[in-house]
């Protein structure tokens, strides 16, 4: 009986969590649409990025209060106090990743798919914040370099999509090229989750096992200072080693996870307790 009640709570928490994000985005959308043609680009960029950071920070707070989520972002908060510019690269286990990073990093700019830039929930805010579209490589790199030269923090997931095969998928050299041309360091971040909720293979209607725990750790910082053609292989190897080294015994090669919700987990932080 208690187990059934807990599962019902997990379902309610999932619906509430997704609904809260929709409400926050919908609340900001009309204001972003009104401000977009009125504010000068520089001011619109500042307002748009600050609004996204505040809105996503509020969202994570509500997830902790209402949906049994736990976020350890102390190292990310410490990074946020360091001046830019920098290129932040992270592994990409879940749709929550961009929300988490943008909720903490000031003057952050994301690279987004063109379809998302016109999405009803996210598009207006992303356009006001002057996020970068990834539809054409050369204009994308030029805009990214310009943002770095203006002191921005560039958020990139070098896998290009959510992780298909944990602990990390194939990575591209794009982030390294941008950092090299923009004269900015690359800061790696390691995102660890107790289960891959909203990961590549996670159905939108499937609730996660609660409590859902997420931790972001600072990895190595690299000053490229030259050609970055091998950056993709370099960052993939680094993520693979740093993440796989901490996999729990349940997720070691050749073993089966004891909790089905962790079947695609990148790094369980602790054993999930169920009533």
URCORDA-V486511 format. One line per field, one symbol per residue. ss: DSSP state (a for helix, b for strand, c for the rest). psi: psi as a letter, one per 20 degrees, with the letter a starting at -180 (. if undefined). burial: I if it has 9 or more other ideal C-beta (glycine too) atoms within 8 Angstrom, else O. A space follows every 10 residues. Layout:
ss->???
psi->???
burial->???
This chain:
ss->caaaaaaaaa aaaaaaaaaa aaaaaaaaaa aaaaaacccc aaaaaaaaaa aaaaaaaaaa aaaaaaccbb bbcaaaaaaa cccccbbbbb cccccaaaaa aacccccbbb bbcaaaaccc ccaaaaaacc cbbcccaaaa aaaaaaaaac ccbbbbcccc cccccccccc cccaaaaaaa aaccbbbbbb bbbccccccc cccccccccc cbbbbbbbbb bbcccccccc aaaaaaaaaa aaaaccccaa acccccccca aacccccccc ccccc
psi->ghhhgghghg gghgggghhg ggggghhhgh gghhhgigqq ggghgggghg ggggghgggh ghhhhhjlqp pnkghhhghh iqqarqoppq rmhriighgg ghihpqlppq pqqhhhhjqh ghgghhhhil rpqkhpgghg gghggggghj jropppoihi rqpgoqiqaq qrjghhgggg hikqrpoqqo ppqhqmpkah joqhipqqpq qpppppqpbq ppogkaqkhj hghghghggg ghghhjqrhh jqpiqpqhoh ijhkqgnphq pppq.
burial->OOOOIIIOII IOIIOIIIOI IIOIIOOIIO IIOOIIOOIO OOOIIIIIIO IIIOIIIIII OIIIOIIOII IIIOIIIIII OOOIIIIIII IIIIOIIIII IIIIIOIIII IIOIOIIOOO OIIIIIIIII IIIOOOOOOI IOIIIOIIIO OIIIIIIIIO OIIOOIIIIO IOIIIIIIII OIOIIIIIII IIIIIIIOII OIOOOOIIII OIIIIIOIIO OOOIOOOIOO IIOIIIOIII OIIOOOIOOI IOOOOOIOIO IIOIIIIIIO OIOOO
